[in-house]
Amino acid sequence: MDIEIVTPPAGGTKSPEFLALNPMGKVPALVLDDGTVIPESDTIVEYLEDAFPTPSLRPVSAEDKAKARLLARIGELYLMANGAGLFGQINPAARDQAVVDATFAKLEEALAYLNVFMGPGPYALGASLTTADCGLAPMMFFMGVFGQVFGRADLLARYPKVAAYAAHLRTDPHVQKVYGEMQTELQARMAAA
């Protein structure tokens, strides 16, 4: 099975065409060959791991599997759910500084959680890439974007495990490929806005 990243139609994720595909109106959404749609990043990662278990990205022990799920949940529920509010604040002319400050306070809290539960590195749980990294790597990309756009380049400085992790991700060839695709799409969307 080939995996292709599909950009939402011209009307975006709230267009009738996209909502017919994914009524949640969010990306990503994986469309299978039979037309089945699987939305939500973590669910897609779990599906792909189940469908293509070799090489496995799941840790071996039950404890490490639970840690991987926990890190992905912290990333999804505390980091990205809060960070998503910053997309509407990117334009300085329309920025509400109170919203930005409140959002960054929540991001700091989420980063503190990650710093506590993250493994010894260099990846989220240890020496190898896992499903936790599949969820966290895109979020680390956006932490870099948010830090740059909002003048908070030191966003990760107070969280040494997270900072080391984010730095290591930038050296991984698989993550570099994903980051390149994300950067290209982000630039296209910003140019269109």
C-alpha positions in Angstrom: 0.0 0.0 0.0 1.3 3.4 -1.0 0.6 6.3 1.4 -0.1 9.6 -0.2 -0.6 12.9 1.7 -3.6 14.6 0.2 -4.2 18.3 0.7 -7.7 19.4 1.5 -9.6 20.9 -1.5 -9.6 24.7 -2.2 -12.4 25.2 0.3 -10.2 23.7 3.1 -11.1 21.2 5.8 -14.6 22.8 6.2 -15.5 22.5 2.6 -18.4 20.2 1.7 -16.0 17.9 -0.3 -13.7 17.4 2.7 -16.5 17.1 5.2 -18.0 14.3 3.1 -14.7 12.6 3.5 -14.1 13.4 7.2 -17.1 15.1 9.0 -14.7 16.1 11.8 -13.2 18.6 9.4 -9.6 18.0 10.5 -6.4 16.7 9.0 -5.0 14.2 8.7 -7.4 11.7 7.4 -6.2 8.4 5.8 -8.3 7.1 3.0 -7.9 3.4 2.4 -8.1 1.6 -0.9 -11.7 0.5 -0.1 -12.7 4.1 0.7 -12.6 3.7 4.5 -11.5 6.9 6.2 -9.4 6.8 9.3 -9.1 10.2 10.9 -6.8 11.4 13.8 -3.1 11.1 13.8 -2.7 8.7 16.7 -5.3 6.4 15.3 -3.7 6.5 11.9 -0.3 5.6 13.4 -1.8 2.7 15.3 -3.6 1.5 12.1 -0.4 1.6 10.1 1.5 -0.2 12.8 -1.2 -2.9 12.9 -1.3 -3.2 9.1 2.5 -3.1 8.6 4.0 -4.6 11.8 7.5 -5.1 10.3 9.6 -3.4 11.3 7.7 -2.7 14.5 7.6 0.8 16.0 5.9 -0.5 19.1 8.1 -1.0 22.2 8.5 -4.6 23.4 7.4 -4.4 27.0 3.9 -3.6 28.2 5.3 -0.8 30.4 7.1 0.8 27.4 3.9 0.4 25.2 2.0 2.2 27.9 4.7 4.9 28.1 4.5 5.4 24.3 0.8 5.8 24.5 1.1 8.3 27.3 3.6 10.4 25.5 1.4 10.4 22.4 -1.6 11.4 24.5 0.3 14.2 26.2 1.4 15.5 22.8 -2.1 15.3 21.4 -4.2 16.4 24.3 -2.0 19.0 26.0 0.6 20.1 23.4 -1.1 20.2 20.0 -4.6 20.8 21.2 -3.4 24.0 22.9 -0.9 24.9 20.2 -3.5 24.7 17.5 -5.0 28.0 18.8 -1.8 29.8 17.8 -2.5 29.3 14.1 -5.2 32.0 14.3 -2.7 34.3 15.9 0.1 34.1 13.4 -0.7 37.4 11.7 0.7 40.2 13.9 -2.0 42.6 12.8 -4.8 40.4 14.0 -3.0 39.0 17.0 -4.6 38.9 20.5 -1.6 38.9 22.8 -3.7 37.7 25.8 -4.6 34.6 23.8 -1.0 34.1 22.8 0.2 34.4 26.4 -2.5 32.1 27.7 -1.7 29.5 25.0 2.0 29.6 25.7 1.3 29.1 29.4 -0.6 25.9 28.5 2.2 24.8 26.1 4.8 25.3 28.9 2.7 23.0 31.1 2.5 20.4 28.4 6.2 20.6 27.8 6.8 20.1 31.5 4.7 16.9 31.4 6.7 15.6 28.5 10.0 16.4 30.2 8.9 14.3 33.2 7.7 11.2 31.2 10.1 11.2 28.3 12.7 8.4 28.3 16.5 8.8 28.4 16.7 9.6 24.7 17.7 10.2 22.1 14.1 9.2 21.0 11.0 9.6 23.1 11.4 6.3 24.9 15.1 5.5 24.4 17.4 4.3 21.6 14.9 3.7 18.8 12.1 5.3 17.0 8.6 4.2 18.3 5.0 5.1 17.8 5.4 7.8 20.4 7.8 9.6 18.1 5.3 9.4 15.2 3.0 11.5 17.3 5.5 13.8 18.9 7.8 14.6 16.0 5.2 16.8 14.1 4.5 18.5 17.3 8.1 19.3 17.9 8.2 20.8 14.4 5.4 23.1 15.3 7.0 24.0 18.6 9.9 25.3 16.6 7.5 27.2 14.3 5.6 28.7 17.2 8.9 29.7 18.9 10.1 31.4 15.8 6.9 33.1 14.8 6.1 34.4 18.3 9.7 35.3 19.3 10.0 32.6 21.8 13.1 30.8 20.4 13.9 29.5 23.9 10.5 27.7 24.2 12.2 24.3 25.0 15.1 25.7 27.0 13.6 24.9 30.4 12.9 21.3 29.4 16.3 19.7 28.8 14.9 16.2 27.9 12.5 17.7 25.4 15.1 20.1 24.0 17.6 17.3 23.4 14.8 15.2 21.9 13.8 17.9 19.5 17.4 18.5 18.5 17.9 14.8 17.9 14.8 14.5 15.7 16.2 17.1 13.3 19.1 14.7 12.6 17.0 11.6 11.9 16.6 11.0 8.2 13.0 9.8 8.5 12.0 12.8 10.5 13.9 15.1 8.2 11.8 13.8 5.3 8.6 14.5 7.2 9.8 17.9 8.3 10.6 18.8 4.7 7.1 17.9 3.6 5.6 19.8 6.5 7.8 22.9 5.8 6.7 22.9 2.1 3.0 22.6 3.0 3.3 25.3 5.7 5.0 27.7 3.3 2.3 27.1 0.7 -0.5 27.7 3.2 1.1 30.9 4.5 1.6 32.2 0.9 -2.0 31.5 0.1 -3.2 33.3 3.3 
